């Protein structure tokens, strides 16, 4: 089965949600620790990739 950009977009979006959740959970005393910032950066990159893939999917959707 061939993977579509839409499937990858959903996967990246779910990973972004997961990394955001883990980042919030790891911020106990302060958010200025390495692990929290690292997870927030990963979540940002995943959300950005998901947005680009959603846009690519809807821009290149074949006519029905």
N, C-alpha and C positions, 0 to 999 in steps of 0.2 A: 504494500500500500504506500502510495506517495504522500509525503507530508506537505501540507499547504502552509502558506504564510500565516493564515488564520489560526491554525493549530499551534504554530510556534508563538504567535502573539498571545494566545491564551496561556501557554506555558510560561512565557516570560512575565506576564501579568501576575500569575499565581506565585511565581518565585519572588516578585517584587512585594507582594502582600506578605509572604512568609518572612522575608528579610526585614520588612517594616515591623512586623509583630515581634520578631526576635530582638530587633534593635530597641523597641520600647520596653521589652521585658528585661533587657540587660542594663538599662539605665536606672540603677538603684539609687545611688547617692547623687551622682552628677552624670550629665551626658557627655562630658569631655574626657571619655576614656577611649582607648584605641578600638576596642571591639564594637562599641556602639557606633562610632563614626564610620568604621569600616563597613558595618552592615547597612548603615544609611546610604553610603555611597553605592554599594551593590544594589540596593533597592532602587536608587535613582537611575542607575544604568539599565536595570531590567525594565522599569517603567518606560524609559526612553526607547528602548528596543521594541517594546510592545506597541507603543504609539506608532513608531515607524512601520512596523509590520502590519498593523491595522490599516494605516493609510495606504500602504502598498497593495494590500488585498482589495480594498474598496476602489482604488484607482485603476487597477488592472483586472477588475471583475469582467468576465465575458458577458456580452449581452444575452439576455434570455429570450 
